[in-house]
Amino acid sequence: MNALPEWVASAEHTAHAYDLIADRYADVWFTNPDSDLADAFLAHLPERSRLLDVGCGPGQYTRHFWSRGHTAVGIDISQRTAAGARARCGRSMFARMTMMALGFPDAAFDGVWACASVPHIPSGSVGSALAELHRVLAPGGTLFVNVPLGLGARVETPADFAQEGTYGRFFQRYSDAEDFLAVLRSTGFDVVDSGENVVRSDVLAHRGTISAKWFNVTAVKS
Ligand SMILES: C[S@@+](CC[C@H](N)C(=O)[O-])C[C@H]1O[C@@H](n2cnc3c(N)ncnc32)[C@H](O)[C@@H]1O
C-alpha cells in the first residue's frame, strides 16, 4: 500500500469516505445502473425472489430489482449513503449495516447482489465477508460479486473520486482472478459464470483510474 496508513483499509474509513462523496456518487450512478448486468443475475433466479443488495450505494440496483417484481433490501456501511438511498427511492428498505455482520437470519435470501462493494474489504478479510454472504443465502441461492483486477491495494486520490484534502476509498484489486475464485470456492460457492468486464469509457470518466477491468462472478451456494 506504499506507506499509506493501515487505517485507510478500515471499515470506519470506508464509511467516512463514502459519507463525504455520497451525493456526488449518487449524482453519477443513481440513474445509471448496468441493467444488462443486473438482468443477467436475475436470469439465475425465480420470479419474486428475495434479494439483498450489499453495499447498495444510492439504491439504483435495489430499485431495478423492484421494477422486475422482486423483493429487495439494500444495506450500506455509509450512513449518508443509506439515508440517500431511502430518500431517492422513496422507500425505507435500506439500512446502515456492514457486510461483515449482516443482521439477517441464515438463508434469508434467494439472491445476493454485491456490485463493486467487496473490493472495499482487504484481501485478508474477504473470506469472512464472503462467508457472511453465504450464510444469508438459501441453499441453491445465487451470488453476484465483482472485484477490480490490478496490482494490489490502492487508495483513491482527488484525481480519482476522493474529496480534496482527504484519503479516498480503499480498493483491493486482484492481480489473479483465480485467487478470488479460490476464496469463493473455499467458502462454499460453486462458480457458474465468470468473466472480465472492461469498464465503459463513459463510466471510466467518472470512476478515475482505480481499474479499467473488473472481474464479475456469478456463483451458487452449494
Ligand atoms: C463502489 S460503491 C457501489 C455502490 C453500488 N453497489 C453500485 O454498484 O453503484 C461501494 C459501496 O459499498 C459500500 N460498502 C463498503 N464497504 C462496506 C461494508 N463493509 N459493508 C457494507 N457496505 C459497504 C460503500 O459505502 C459504497 O456505497
The ligand as a Gaussian input file, in Angstrom:
#p B3LYP/6-31G(d) Opt

LIG

0 1
 C      -18.419000       1.481000      -5.376000
 S      -19.846000       1.624000      -4.328000
 C      -21.006000       0.594000      -5.184000
 C      -22.423000       1.039000      -4.949000
 C      -23.425000       0.276000      -5.819000
 N      -23.453000      -1.137000      -5.452000
 C      -23.062000       0.437000      -7.276000
 O      -22.751000      -0.570000      -7.926000
 O      -23.077000       1.599000      -7.747000
 C      -19.476000       0.590000      -2.920000
 C      -20.495000       0.688000      -1.806000
 O      -20.181000      -0.321000      -0.833000
 C      -20.353000       0.240000       0.456000
 N      -19.523000      -0.523000       1.404000
 C      -18.175000      -0.518000       1.513000
 N      -17.773000      -1.345000       2.491000
 C      -18.895000      -1.905000       3.011000
 C      -19.147000      -2.838000       4.056000
 N      -18.148000      -3.352000       4.790000
 N      -20.429000      -3.194000       4.305000
 C      -21.443000      -2.656000       3.584000
 N      -21.269000      -1.749000       2.602000
 C      -20.009000      -1.381000       2.312000
 C      -19.928000       1.677000       0.298000
 O      -20.397000       2.514000       1.326000
 C      -20.486000       2.016000      -1.083000
 O      -21.769000       2.570000      -1.038000

